[in-house]
């Protein structure tokens, strides 16, 4: 329809724009590969807890004993959708102490993640499962901060009740600025450990 309009700049050559949300999706899919092992550990323990009502009840007791107050519990991600992985990690990091407590109190949890006994958590495959280490939790906490930036931008880009093409530059500027801030904080923190 627009080809018939008069006065369109450069004859419609720059009228077609790539979807910003799709571009962010491609970036995040690559970014998730960097921490795939840590994310897989968290996914495994979330899947374990959510795989049976008894395990979920045990986990709820561990949450109470750890004195964690949260409105919602764990959600399992769809590994091919990075935004669901973000939501899973964001929820799981709040319950890190409950997972550690479950490791101490639930013998099935211990045997499942020690590699001694098979773990019936509804997942097929023979990959050896392990509970997240302190390093895995640290990686996930840091990555959630980055994922949150892209999650918020994607939500803005995906709006259907307002024009979204004008918010691209602002959102990308915010993402760049926040990544620089987070990178500086993390490098300072790492220097303190050295």
C-alpha positions as CSV (number, residue, x, y, z in Angstrom):
1,X,0.0,0.0,0.0
2,X,2.8,2.5,0.8
3,X,4.3,2.2,-2.6
4,X,1.4,4.3,-3.9
5,X,2.0,7.0,-1.4
6,X,3.8,10.1,-2.6
7,X,6.6,11.7,-0.7
8,X,8.0,8.5,1.0
9,X,11.7,9.1,1.6
10,X,14.1,7.1,-0.6
11,X,11.4,5.2,-2.3
12,X,10.5,2.8,0.5
13,X,14.1,1.4,0.7
14,X,14.4,1.8,4.5
15,X,10.7,1.2,5.3
16,X,11.3,-2.5,6.2
17,X,12.8,-3.0,9.6
18,X,13.8,-6.2,11.3
19,X,11.9,-7.1,14.4
20,X,13.8,-5.8,17.4
21,X,12.5,-8.6,19.7
22,X,13.7,-11.2,17.2
23,X,17.2,-9.6,17.2
24,X,17.3,-9.7,21.0
25,X,16.1,-13.3,20.9
26,X,19.1,-14.2,18.7
27,X,21.5,-12.4,20.9
28,X,20.1,-14.1,24.1
29,X,20.1,-17.5,22.5
30,X,23.8,-17.1,21.9
31,X,24.4,-15.7,25.4
32,X,22.7,-18.6,27.1
33,X,25.3,-21.0,25.6
34,X,28.0,-19.3,27.7
35,X,26.5,-20.5,30.9
36,X,24.7,-23.6,29.7
37,X,26.2,-25.9,32.3
38,X,25.2,-23.7,35.3
39,X,21.7,-23.2,33.8
40,X,21.4,-27.0,33.3
41,X,22.2,-27.6,37.0
42,X,19.5,-25.2,38.1
43,X,17.0,-26.6,35.6
44,X,17.7,-30.1,36.9
45,X,17.0,-29.3,40.5
46,X,13.8,-27.3,39.5
47,X,12.7,-30.3,37.4
48,X,13.4,-32.6,40.3
49,X,11.3,-30.6,42.7
50,X,8.4,-30.1,40.3
51,X,8.3,-33.8,39.2
52,X,6.2,-35.1,42.0
53,X,3.8,-33.7,44.7
54,X,5.8,-35.3,47.5
55,X,9.0,-33.5,46.4
56,X,7.2,-30.2,46.0
57,X,5.8,-30.6,49.6
58,X,9.3,-31.4,50.9
59,X,10.6,-28.3,49.1
60,X,7.9,-26.2,50.6
61,X,8.9,-27.3,54.1
62,X,12.5,-26.5,53.3
63,X,11.3,-23.0,52.1
64,X,9.5,-22.5,55.4
65,X,12.5,-23.7,57.5
66,X,14.8,-21.4,55.5
67,X,12.4,-18.5,56.2
68,X,12.0,-17.5,52.6
69,X,9.0,-15.5,51.8
70,X,7.9,-15.5,48.2
71,X,4.6,-15.1,46.5
72,X,5.2,-17.8,43.9
73,X,7.2,-21.0,43.7
74,X,9.4,-22.5,41.0
75,X,8.6,-22.5,37.3
76,X,10.3,-24.8,34.8
77,X,11.5,-23.3,31.6
78,X,11.2,-24.2,28.0
79,X,14.9,-24.5,27.0
80,X,14.3,-23.1,23.5
81,X,12.7,-19.9,24.9
82,X,15.2,-17.7,26.7
83,X,12.6,-15.6,28.4
84,X,11.2,-18.6,30.1
85,X,14.7,-19.5,31.2
86,X,15.1,-16.0,32.7
87,X,11.8,-16.5,34.6
88,X,13.0,-19.9,35.9
89,X,16.4,-18.6,37.0
90,X,14.8,-15.5,38.6
91,X,12.5,-17.7,40.6
92,X,15.1,-20.3,41.5
93,X,17.7,-17.9,42.8
94,X,15.3,-16.8,45.5
95,X,15.2,-20.3,46.8
96,X,18.9,-21.1,46.8
97,X,18.9,-21.7,50.6
98,X,15.9,-24.0,50.3
99,X,17.7,-26.1,47.7
100,X,20.7,-26.4,49.9
101,X,18.5,-27.4,52.8
102,X,16.8,-30.0,50.6
103,X,20.2,-31.4,49.8
104,X,20.7,-32.0,53.6
105,X,17.3,-33.3,54.4
106,X,16.1,-35.3,51.3
107,X,18.0,-38.5,50.8
108,X,16.4,-38.9,47.3
109,X,17.7,-35.5,46.3
110,X,21.2,-36.5,47.4
111,X,21.2,-39.8,45.6
112,X,19.7,-38.2,42.4
113,X,22.4,-35.6,42.1
114,X,25.3,-37.6,43.4
115,X,25.3,-39.8,40.3
116,X,25.0,-43.0,42.2
117,X,21.3,-43.7,41.4
118,X,19.2,-42.9,38.5
119,X,16.9,-39.9,39.0
120,X,13.3,-40.2,37.9
121,X,12.5,-36.6,37.3
122,X,10.5,-37.0,34.1
123,X,13.5,-36.1,31.9
124,X,14.8,-38.6,29.4
125,X,18.5,-38.9,28.7
126,X,21.6,-40.2,30.4
127,X,23.4,-36.9,31.2
128,X,24.8,-37.0,34.7
129,X,23.0,-34.6,36.9
130,X,24.6,-32.5,39.6
131,X,23.2,-30.1,42.1
132,X,24.2,-26.4,41.4
133,X,27.4,-25.5,43.2
134,X,28.1,-22.1,44.7
135,X,29.7,-21.1,41.4
136,X,26.7,-22.2,39.4
137,X,24.4,-20.1,41.7
138,X,26.8,-17.1,41.4
139,X,26.8,-17.4,37.6
140,X,23.0,-17.6,37.5
141,X,22.6,-14.6,39.8
142,X,24.9,-12.5,37.6
143,X,23.2,-13.7,34.4
144,X,19.7,-12.9,35.7
145,X,20.8,-9.2,36.0
146,X,21.7,-9.2,32.3
147,X,18.7,-11.2,31.2
148,X,16.4,-8.8,33.0
149,X,17.6,-6.0,30.8
150,X,16.8,-7.9,27.6
151,X,13.5,-9.3,29.1
152,X,12.2,-5.8,29.8
153,X,13.3,-4.5,26.4
154,X,11.6,-7.4,24.6
155,X,8.4,-6.8,26.5
156,X,8.5,-3.1,25.4
157,X,9.3,-4.1,21.8
158,X,6.5,-6.7,21.8
159,X,3.8,-4.2,22.8
160,X,0.6,-4.3,20.7
161,X,-1.3,-1.2,22.0
162,X,1.4,1.3,21.1
163,X,3.9,2.1,18.4
164,X,7.2,0.3,19.2
165,X,9.6,1.4,16.5
166,X,10.5,4.6,18.3
167,X,11.6,2.8,21.5
168,X,14.4,0.8,19.9
169,X,17.2,3.4,20.4
170,X,16.2,4.2,23.9
171,X,16.1,0.6,25.0
172,X,19.4,-0.3,23.3
173,X,21.0,2.7,25.0
174,X,19.7,1.5,28.4
175,X,20.9,-2.0,27.8
176,X,24.4,-0.8,26.8
177,X,24.7,1.5,29.8
178,X,23.5,-1.1,32.3
179,X,25.8,-3.8,30.8
180,X,28.8,-1.4,31.2
181,X,27.7,-0.7,34.8
182,X,27.3,-4.3,35.6
183,X,30.6,-5.2,34.0
184,X,32.5,-2.6,36.0
185,X,30.9,-3.8,39.3
186,X,31.7,-7.4,38.5
187,X,35.3,-6.6,37.6
188,X,35.8,-4.7,40.8
189,X,34.3,-7.6,42.7
190,X,36.6,-10.0,41.0
191,X,39.6,-7.8,41.8
192,X,38.7,-8.0,45.4
193,X,38.9,-11.8,45.3
194,X,42.3,-11.8,43.7
